[in-house]
Every structure is written in C-alpha cells, then in structure tokens.
Amino acid sequence: MAHLAGSGGIHPHRDTYNWAITLRSNRLLIGWLILGRSRHARDPGMPECGCGYALNRHYWRQDYMPEALQAACTYAFTVLLTRLIHAECERENTASARVMQKCGMEYEGTMYDDDGLGNWAHRDRYVITAES
C-alpha cells in the first residue's frame, strides 16, 4: 500500500499541492503526485484543477498510482471543494490512461498540444467531477 506525504492542509492562497508517494511499510519514496489550479479557472480557490503524477517503473502494475490518485481526488473534492479534476497522458501511454479510468475519470477527448516544456504530442484528456 502507498502513502501520500507532503503538502496537505488548506492554505487560502495556495494553488498547488505536491505529494510524495511512499510505501507505507518503510516510507520509501516511489513517486509523486501534483494537483494544481487550472490556468483557465476564473473563480478563487481550486474549483477546477489538473493533476500529474509519476511512479518509479519498479512499482508499475501494482496499483500504487490508482490508490494515490484516488486519495488526491478525494482530498480535492472534500477538503478543497474542487468541482472538476482533469489529467492528460500521451495517447500511447495506455497504462496512465488506465490509472485515470480506474479512478473514475472519463475520457473527454484527444488534443495535440505542448506539455509546457516544448514537447508536442497527441494527448488524451480525462476528467472527473465531484458529482461522479
């Protein structure tokens, strides 16, 4: 089982939450997860946010990432009062798409865009709402 450790708590002007994903048994760092305010949001707080994550490949296919993503979504919906969370993965990254699906996220569409670092690719976008 995995554990999210990091920047929990409510801060009124905060727009990013970063967590380390560690093993519960020995606190070994195996990945990270981030929730961040959507750059398109108009309302204060985090009514809509995006998420991103990475996991050490030695821990793939062991359900650590779906567990961590589900915990982050629950935190966003119940503590931060987020209404919508979105995430994207490159079209070829079916494992990441499956993580999002396991957490109840639904496919919204595919776009060709930049990841913010100049890397252009076709990306599948998934969303989940507080009502889901």
Beta strands, then each sheet from edge to edge (+ up, - down):
strand 1: 2-6
strand 2: 16-23
strand 3: 29-37
strand 4: 48-55
strand 5: 84-90
strand 6: 106-114
strand 7: 120-129
sheet 1: 1+ 2- 3+ 4- 5- 7+ 6-
end
